[in-house]
């Protein structure tokens, strides 16, 4: 297994905790793109693998939306969120899946 610098691990941890707090979900491709933009020596595949590992530690819900259009416009949920999971599983027709 490759040893990664502590700065990368701290950045991953901070990025995932912020995404969980702000949005309640981890968008793997979007966060991987953000991480690889800040760390030139990291490829996207490795960033995605590391994000999945960290997300597993937090038992966080995952999303795989490369376009991230909905994700970027989604309002932060904060601590008082009620019904985030229902919001996530709604179909495009507005009905619960």
Helices and strands as residue ranges (DSSP letters): H 6-23, E 26-27, H 28-38, H 44-58, E 62-63, H 69-73, H 84-89
